[in-house]
């Protein structure tokens, strides 16, 4: 009788232990698990736009940029743009100016709803744009026609201005006023999009000419002109890497 009871109890204990171990591993988001190799710019937006990667790619907030609650409900640790004239300018830097064959990763947290500035069908979250560009991240606004995209989705792209070739990645509708993790990766000849830790797109990088430029990196706009595509929403923990992160590394950032 004791033997008959012991076996199912032992099995239950083993299953419980395995479940605990799996849960503990899945939720372990210590600082040491955050990828640091190849990090060339990091903006936690803790009340400022300072680059904490060590490469001094510091940003300059303009026109009343606000610092608001982040995804962990911590006050003043995310940046908010009003969609009218707010932006951050990061001076041109070779460290975040990726050429045609250079792998890279752009990772950030986004929170937005509908866009008030609808001069164009998209609004720029961040952009190193000048004819050709190594990367941009944008959201499709509610004025888009079906052939132009789905309102509320995010997309990222690159473009070689001289040869008029490019490629991009995208994600689902996330215009729900909640923070979502968005990642744009160039890995070899392919471009990937990840949303909340999951791959949401994959496509070719068709650039054949140079993608580098000498433009600043703008956060919150394409360029700060009266007719620019200003973004309305919040951004948290923007990281730029000069390499392609692995899927496991992307999941580590999402679980952070």
C-alpha positions in Angstrom: 0.0 0.0 0.0 2.8 2.4 0.9 4.6 1.6 -2.3 1.5 2.2 -4.3 1.1 5.7 -2.7 4.7 6.5 -2.9 5.0 6.3 -6.7 2.3 8.8 -7.7 3.5 11.1 -5.0 7.0 11.0 -6.3 5.8 11.6 -9.8 3.8 14.6 -8.7 6.8 16.0 -6.8 9.0 15.6 -9.8 6.5 17.3 -12.1 6.1 20.2 -9.6 9.9 20.6 -9.4 10.2 20.7 -13.2 7.4 23.3 -13.5 9.1 25.5 -10.8 12.4 25.2 -12.6 10.9 26.1 -15.9 9.0 29.1 -14.5 12.1 30.3 -12.7 14.2 30.1 -15.8 11.5 31.8 -17.9 11.2 34.8 -15.6 14.8 35.2 -14.8 15.6 38.7 -16.2 18.7 39.6 -14.3 20.9 42.4 -15.6 23.6 39.9 -16.6 21.1 38.3 -19.2 20.8 41.6 -21.1 23.1 41.5 -24.2 25.9 44.0 -24.0 28.1 42.9 -26.8 27.9 45.2 -29.8 25.7 47.8 -27.9 26.6 51.2 -29.5 23.7 53.3 -28.2 21.4 52.9 -25.2 18.7 55.4 -24.1 16.8 54.3 -21.0 15.2 57.8 -21.0 15.5 58.1 -17.2 14.6 61.8 -17.2 17.0 62.6 -20.0 18.3 61.4 -23.4 21.8 60.4 -22.4 23.4 57.5 -24.1 24.5 54.9 -21.5 26.3 52.6 -23.9 29.6 54.4 -23.2 29.9 55.8 -26.7 28.5 59.2 -25.9 25.8 59.3 -28.5 23.8 61.7 -26.4 20.5 63.1 -27.5 19.1 66.6 -27.1 15.4 66.9 -26.3 13.6 69.7 -28.0 10.2 71.6 -27.7 9.0 70.3 -24.4 9.6 66.6 -24.6 8.2 65.0 -21.5 9.4 62.1 -19.4 6.6 59.9 -18.2 5.9 56.5 -16.6 7.5 53.6 -18.2 6.2 50.0 -18.8 7.0 49.2 -15.1 5.0 52.2 -13.9 8.1 54.1 -12.8 7.7 57.8 -13.0 9.9 59.8 -15.4 11.6 56.8 -17.0 10.1 56.9 -20.6 9.9 59.7 -23.1 6.7 61.0 -24.5 6.3 62.9 -27.8 3.2 65.1 -28.4 3.0 64.4 -32.1 3.2 68.2 -32.9 6.7 69.4 -32.6 8.5 67.2 -29.9 11.7 65.3 -30.9 15.2 64.3 -29.7 18.2 64.9 -31.9 21.2 62.7 -31.7 24.2 64.1 -33.7 25.5 62.0 -36.6 27.8 59.2 -35.4 29.6 56.6 -37.4 28.9 54.0 -34.8 25.1 54.0 -35.6 25.5 54.5 -39.3 25.3 51.1 -40.9 26.4 50.2 -44.4 24.8 47.9 -46.9 26.4 44.7 -45.6 26.5 45.6 -41.8 24.3 43.6 -39.5 22.5 45.5 -36.8 19.6 45.5 -34.3 17.3 48.3 -33.2 15.3 47.4 -30.0 12.8 49.7 -28.3 9.5 49.7 -26.3 6.6 51.6 -27.9 3.3 52.9 -26.6 0.9 54.7 -28.9 -2.7 55.1 -30.1 -4.0 57.0 -33.2 -1.8 59.7 -34.6 -2.9 63.4 -34.7 -0.4 64.5 -37.2 -1.5 62.9 -40.5 0.3 64.9 -43.1 1.6 61.6 -44.4 0.3 58.0 -43.9 3.1 57.2 -41.4 4.7 58.8 -38.4 8.3 58.4 -37.6 9.3 56.9 -34.2 13.0 57.2 -35.1 14.8 57.9 -38.3 18.3 58.3 -39.6 17.0 59.5 -42.9 18.5 61.4 -45.8 17.8 60.1 -49.3 19.2 56.7 -48.4 19.0 55.5 -44.8 20.3 52.6 -42.7 17.1 52.3 -40.7 13.8 53.9 -39.8 11.0 52.8 -37.5 7.5 54.2 -38.2 3.8 53.6 -37.5 1.0 53.6 -40.0 -1.7 56.1 -39.1 -5.4 56.1 -39.7 -5.4 57.9 -43.0 -3.7 55.0 -44.8 -5.5 53.3 -47.7 -5.5 49.5 -47.8 -2.6 49.4 -50.3 -0.6 51.7 -48.1 -0.7 49.6 -44.9 -2.9 48.8 -41.9 -3.5 51.6 -39.5 -1.9 50.9 -36.1 0.9 48.6 -37.2 4.6 49.4 -36.9 7.2 48.9 -39.6 10.9 49.4 -40.1 12.9 49.9 -43.3 16.2 50.7 -45.0 16.9 52.3 -48.4 19.8 52.9 -50.7 18.9 56.3 -52.2 21.1 56.1 -55.3 19.8 52.7 -56.5 16.3 53.0 -55.2 16.2 49.6 -53.5 15.3 48.7 -50.0 13.6 46.3 -47.6 11.7 46.2 -44.4 10.1 44.5 -41.5 6.8 44.9 -39.6 4.6 43.9 -36.8 0.9 43.7 -35.8 -1.5 46.5 -34.8 -0.3 47.7 -31.4 -2.1 51.1 -31.2 -3.7 50.0 -27.9 -1.9 52.6 -25.6 0.1 49.8 -24.0 3.9 49.3 -24.1 5.1 46.7 -26.7 8.6 45.5 -27.5 9.6 46.1 -31.1 12.8 44.9 -32.7 14.3 45.4 -36.2 17.1 43.1 -37.2 19.4 42.9 -40.2 20.9 39.4 -40.2 22.9 38.7 -43.4 20.6 39.3 -46.4 17.4 39.2 -44.4 15.5 41.7 -42.3 13.4 40.5 -39.3 10.7 42.1 -37.2 9.9 40.9 -33.7 7.0 42.0 -31.5 6.8 41.1 -27.8 9.5 38.5 -28.2 8.0 36.8 -31.3 9.1 37.0 -34.9 6.4 38.8 -36.9 8.0 39.3 -40.2 10.9 38.2 -42.4 12.0 39.5 -45.8 15.0 40.2 -48.0 17.2 43.2 -47.7 17.3 44.3 -51.3 19.7 47.2 -50.9 22.5 47.1 -53.4 24.0 50.6 -53.0 25.2 52.5 -49.9 22.8 53.0 -47.0 25.0 55.2 -44.9 24.4 59.0 -44.6 25.6 61.9 -42.5 22.1 62.8 -41.1 21.4 63.0 -37.3 19.3 60.3 -35.7 15.9 61.8 -34.8 13.6 60.2 -32.3 10.0 61.3 -32.5 10.1 62.6 -36.1 11.6 62.1 -39.5 13.0 65.6 -39.7 12.0 68.6 -37.5 10.2 70.6 -40.1 6.6 72.0 -39.9 5.5 69.3 -42.4 7.3 66.4 -40.8 5.7 63.1 -39.7 5.8 63.7 -35.9 5.1 60.7 -33.7 2.6 60.8 -30.8 3.4 58.3 -28.1 6.0 57.0 -25.7 9.3 55.3 -26.2 11.3 53.4 -23.6 14.7 51.6 -23.5 16.0 52.3 -27.0 19.0 50.1 -27.8 21.1 50.0 -31.0 23.6 47.2 -31.7 26.1 46.8 -34.4 25.3 43.1 -34.8 22.3 40.9 -35.2 21.0 39.7 -31.9 19.9 36.1 -31.6 16.3 35.1 -30.9 17.2 34.2 -27.3 18.8 37.6 -26.8 15.7 39.3 -28.2 13.6 37.3 -25.8 15.9 38.4 -22.9 15.3 42.0 -23.8 11.5 41.4 -23.9 11.5 39.7 -20.5 13.7 42.4 -18.9 
